[in-house]
Structures are given as C-alpha cells and as structure tokens.
C-alpha cells in the first residue's frame, strides 16, 4: 500500500498553500514529521546517506563556527567573503540564520513533534540554514521571491530534501488553485533552478566558510556555477502575496 498524506497535516499544507508567507514552509516542515509515512522518511534518508558525495559529508556533520560580518571587512573585493558581506548588508539579513532556526524549533522539539526526524535530516536543516545565503551568492540568485524559489529548485535538484520539495509543492498548489498570475514566474524560477542545480557540482555540505578569501569567480568556475546571463523572471502581473513580500523586503533593506 502506498503511503498516504495524513489528513491533519493535509489541512496544514492547504493553509500554507493558501498563504505561504503567513504560514511558511519552515512551520509546515516541522509539523510533518510526527505523522509522516516511515517509508517516505526512509527514502529521504537513503538519498543522502547513500550518495557518494553527500553521505560522507553528512557523517562528518561539520558545522561552521559562529562568526560576525565584521570579520569579513578584510576580504578583498571580488572574494566570496566580500560578496557575502555585501549580500547580507544590502538585504538587511540576519547573520545567524541557523541559530535563529534552532530557537524556532525549540517548541516543536519540546512537544515531541521532531522525535521522528532522523539525525541526518536535522543536520541538513541546520547546515542548510548556515549556507543558505552563501548559496545565494554562489548561484547569483537574489532574494526576490522568484529567485528564492529558483534557489529552492536548485537545492532540490542536488538533493532529495523535504523542505525544498514542500516549498515547491505549496507554491505550485497556490499558482494552480489560488493565483494563476504566479504560474509563469514560478515555473520560470523552478525550471531555471532545477536545470542549474542538475548541471552544477553539488554545493551541499561544502565548507564554503573556509573559502571566504578566495575569488568568487574561481569558486563559481570550480563548481560549474558560471552562466552567461543572470536569472531574470518576467512578472506580467504581480500576485498579491508576491507584492506583499516585495514591500516587506524593501522595508528590511531600508532598516
């Protein structure tokens, strides 16, 4: 018998599909594990642990030590460190995204909702939040909503991972059932990120924090991240949720 979606979780999925900013995937993802089909969990775990590159790196479970953006002031122009610092400052982003996520999940853990989340997935979650903005810089995807979606498609192309899969799932559900104005920009983002992630070398679990003084162009060349033109989605009409998020982002940059 095929695994089935738990009805209670299905209701939360619909809630996220209706408003993926109001009830985000960072919440939906943590709600899934309590009643997730074990066979499905096992497939996600095997996809990481049996991968010739991801498996050994996941077993190391390396986490970057905390550092402040001020420590990147010495990075020369053109380096990964300088580009990362500019990305964080220009977009008004938090320095310790992984630490913030760990605090967010404390209530889920206390309630036992994450008891069935395997250790390798927990590592992927926290390491992924450490590297998320580094991956923005490396791939060239900006923080605009279509670019964020493209980055999730890139990640999913490189690793079977439920967080990225759920992100694409709720967006596709929203565009199909709530707001067709989202279809073209969302599908442009998904197809661009998927194709880019498939042809690039894997970025998953790589210690890019140890490459901050290297030229960004060299790292992109090494990992197959060069492209002739940046991703530039066309939004003929801007959906209501995307318009709201763009206003929020502008406020963050101005703060």
PyMOL commands that set and color helices and strands:
alter all, ss='L'
color gray80, all
select helices_A, chain A and resi 7-18+25-35+38-49+54-60+69-72+80-90+97-104+106-110+119-139+145-158+162-177+180-199+208-211+216-222+240-254
alter helices_A, ss='H'
color red, helices_A
deselect
rebuild
show_as cartoon
